[in-house]
Amino acid sequence: MNRQSRKMGKVVVITGAAGFIGSQLADALLEAGHSVIGIDNFSRGTQENLALAHTFPAFELHAVDLADEDEVNMKLMPRLEGRRIDEVWHLAANSDIPAGVRDLRVDLRDTFSTTVQTLMMMRRLQIGRIAFASTSAVYGENEEVLRENTGPLLPISNYGAMKLASEGIIAAATEAYLEQALIFRFPNVIGPRLTHGIIYDLFRKLETNAQSLEVLGDGTQQKPYLHSSDLIGAMLFIREHAMEKISLYNIGPEDSGATVAEIAQTVVGASGTGAAIRYTGGNRGWVGDVPRFQYSVRKLAELGWRCPTTSAETVRRTVADMVREA
Ligand SMILES: NC(=O)c1ccc[n+]([C@@H]2O[C@H](COP(=O)([O-])OP(=O)(O)OC[C@H]3O[C@@H](n4cnc5c(N)ncnc54)[C@H](O)[C@@H]3O)[C@@H](O)[C@H]2O)c1
């Protein structure tokens, strides 16, 4: 990317930039010629995830706890005030859903307060556009094919509840001072640099016990899986093409998903351990886990983007990559 084209690029803030998805989004935006200002408190994100981003002069990083108003005001605002910033991609959040079920304050802080602080920062800096990483968890447990206008929205985890609350205050901010909000509802996202989730957990468990693999639930839980590279392709596509003031999209593959049993078998097969799979039983992994859901991605298809990869292919590819990189 030459100097001239970088000048025409956008200046983008990414919260949660050191995380699994945030770091890959940073790489994609930098490679496309934009400048990226990353913010992360490194509670889950790592510097290792940012190795490629750090090779770009157009990347800068601020280690800040975005849930802490004093820290934002003292450590972050003085470095951002007076600068041109075009948009904010807000990805910072708690990603340990069971931890949030055990302690209500976890998602209040890291999933909701981070959104409040992000909006306050945007208002002060007069940044008009937000892209927000929301989740299928806002739908709660619902047998219907989930569409963007499905309701009532009754989440079953504090994580889902605080994401829904975040959608709400972003909508209100759009009425008051934002120009546009893009709200993306992701299903399960997997790919390189995983920091959490079933595939990550199963590999960690095999490292400590290669003979027997404990799997939460009875294996019948079934959800769509989206590769992080497909997710980023979809988000950037929506950003270019969606025109509504609040553009709300489910993003996902068009199939009905992969089961936990299929994932566990793929992990054991690829690991070469031959571990015996032992299910803990019950139809869900933990309190707050939505055991099965199906997404409608028709709105996104009508906009012009269809996922090129199925859930099963995404699972196989992610597992194979993890084995190769181990
Ligand atoms: N991975 C998925 O399957 C999935 C599904 C639905 C929605 N999402 C959403 O996508 C976003 C990215 O998720 P991810 O999978 O990359 O998770 P992740 O945990 O890897 O990334 C989140 C990042 O936010 C940072 N963070 C957390 N609290 C913070 C705080 N108070 N201040 C500053 N930084 C903070 C963490 O250190 C981490 O780097 C999150 O908002 C998540 O809720 C992810």
Ligand as a Chemical Component Dictionary entry (heavy atoms), coordinates in Angstrom:
data_LIG
# 
_chem_comp.id                   LIG 
_chem_comp.type                 NON-POLYMER 
_chem_comp.pdbx_formal_charge   0 
_chem_comp.three_letter_code    LIG 
# 
loop_
_chem_comp_atom.comp_id 
_chem_comp_atom.atom_id 
_chem_comp_atom.alt_atom_id 
_chem_comp_atom.type_symbol 
_chem_comp_atom.charge 
_chem_comp_atom.model_Cartn_x 
_chem_comp_atom.model_Cartn_y 
_chem_comp_atom.model_Cartn_z 
_chem_comp_atom.pdbx_ordinal 
LIG N1  N1  N 0  -16.171 -15.492 18.990 1  
LIG C1  C1  C 0  -17.477 -15.647 18.911 2  
LIG O1  O1  O 0  -17.968 -16.764 18.670 3  
LIG C2  C2  C 0  -18.411 -14.468 19.068 4  
LIG C3  C3  C 0  -19.781 -14.675 18.882 5  
LIG C4  C4  C 0  -20.651 -13.595 19.038 6  
LIG C5  C5  C 0  -20.161 -12.323 19.351 7  
LIG N2  N2  N 1  -18.809 -12.173 19.545 8  
LIG C6  C6  C 0  -18.336 -10.838 19.922 9  
LIG O2  O2  O 0  -17.238 -10.454 19.099 10 
LIG C7  C7  C 0  -16.346 -9.636  19.854 11 
LIG C8  C8  C 0  -14.948 -10.205 19.769 12 
LIG O3  O3  O 0  -14.956 -11.503 20.371 13 
LIG P1  P1  P 0  -13.716 -12.483 20.352 14 
LIG O4  O4  O 0  -14.228 -13.834 20.085 15 
LIG O5  O5  O -1 -12.645 -11.919 19.531 16 
LIG O6  O6  O 0  -13.330 -12.442 21.909 17 
LIG P2  P2  P 0  -11.965 -12.065 22.599 18 
LIG O7  O7  O 0  -12.136 -12.293 24.052 19 
LIG O8  O8  O 0  -10.819 -12.751 21.927 20 
LIG O9  O9  O 0  -11.866 -10.494 22.297 21 
LIG C9  C9  C 0  -12.425 -9.512  23.149 22 
LIG C10 C10 C 0  -11.303 -8.532  23.487 23 
LIG O10 O10 O 0  -11.827 -7.504  24.336 24 
LIG C11 C11 C 0  -10.863 -7.221  25.317 25 
LIG N3  N3  N 0  -11.553 -6.619  26.488 26 
LIG C12 C12 C 0  -12.434 -7.230  27.331 27 
LIG N4  N4  N 0  -12.811 -6.376  28.282 28 
LIG C13 C13 C 0  -12.183 -5.199  28.027 29 
LIG C14 C14 C 0  -12.164 -3.939  28.673 30 
LIG N5  N5  N 0  -12.854 -3.723  29.814 31 
LIG N6  N6  N 0  -11.397 -2.941  28.149 32 
LIG C15 C15 C 0  -10.676 -3.155  27.024 33 
LIG N7  N7  N 0  -10.635 -4.337  26.377 34 
LIG C16 C16 C 0  -11.389 -5.342  26.876 35 
LIG C17 C17 C 0  -10.202 -8.557  25.629 36 
LIG O11 O11 O 0  -8.907  -8.434  26.203 37 
LIG C18 C18 C 0  -10.156 -9.196  24.252 38 
LIG O12 O12 O 0  -8.934  -8.908  23.591 39 
LIG C19 C19 C 0  -16.903 -9.583  21.274 40 
LIG O13 O13 O 0  -17.668 -8.415  21.416 41 
LIG C20 C20 C 0  -17.795 -10.787 21.340 42 
LIG O14 O14 O 0  -18.834 -10.643 22.281 43 
LIG C21 C21 C 0  -17.934 -13.200 19.418 44 
# 
loop_
_chem_comp_bond.comp_id 
_chem_comp_bond.atom_id_1 
_chem_comp_bond.atom_id_2 
_chem_comp_bond.value_order 
_chem_comp_bond.pdbx_ordinal 
LIG N1  C1  SING 1  
LIG C1  O1  DOUB 2  
LIG C1  C2  SING 3  
LIG C2  C3  SING 4  
LIG C2  C21 DOUB 5  
LIG C3  C4  DOUB 6  
LIG C4  C5  SING 7  
LIG C5  N2  DOUB 8  
LIG N2  C6  SING 9  
LIG N2  C21 SING 10 
LIG C6  O2  SING 11 
LIG C6  C20 SING 12 
LIG O2  C7  SING 13 
LIG C7  C8  SING 14 
LIG C7  C19 SING 15 
LIG C8  O3  SING 16 
LIG O3  P1  SING 17 
LIG P1  O4  DOUB 18 
LIG P1  O5  SING 19 
LIG P1  O6  SING 20 
LIG O6  P2  SING 21 
LIG P2  O7  DOUB 22 
LIG P2  O8  SING 23 
LIG P2  O9  SING 24 
LIG O9  C9  SING 25 
LIG C9  C10 SING 26 
LIG C10 O10 SING 27 
LIG C10 C18 SING 28 
LIG O10 C11 SING 29 
LIG C11 N3  SING 30 
LIG C11 C17 SING 31 
LIG N3  C12 SING 32 
LIG N3  C16 SING 33 
LIG C12 N4  DOUB 34 
LIG N4  C13 SING 35 
LIG C13 C14 SING 36 
LIG C13 C16 DOUB 37 
LIG C14 N5  SING 38 
LIG C14 N6  DOUB 39 
LIG N6  C15 SING 40 
LIG C15 N7  DOUB 41 
LIG N7  C16 SING 42 
LIG C17 O11 SING 43 
LIG C17 C18 SING 44 
LIG C18 O12 SING 45 
LIG C19 O13 SING 46 
LIG C19 C20 SING 47 
LIG C20 O14 SING 48 
# 
